[in-house]
Amino acid sequence: MKKAEVGNLIEFKEGLRGIVEKVNENSVIVDLTYMENYRDLELEEKTVVNHKNYKIVQA
């Protein structure tokens, strides 16, 4: 599996999308404010996603 890099757009958890801000050994930190409906979903601005749990949408 290819790991995401900083700036990549990833998708995880049934359609959530975000921009990778930092790559760690086992996970990435993702900025969720990329999504238009971010405020409607009442999510935190950033989240951590394990490398196993996302797919790269745009490099």
C-alpha positions, 0 to 999 in steps of 0.5 A: 500500500502506498502511503500518502504524502503531505498535500495529498487528498485522501478519503476515509470513513465512508466518504470523509475527505481531507488534506494530509498535513503531516505523515507519521510512522503509522498514520497521517494528520488530516485537515478536514476543512477541505470538505464543503459540508465540514461545518454541517458535520460538526467535526474537529478541524483535524483528525488522525487516520491510520495508513490502513484506513484511507485511500489516496484520491488526489496526489 
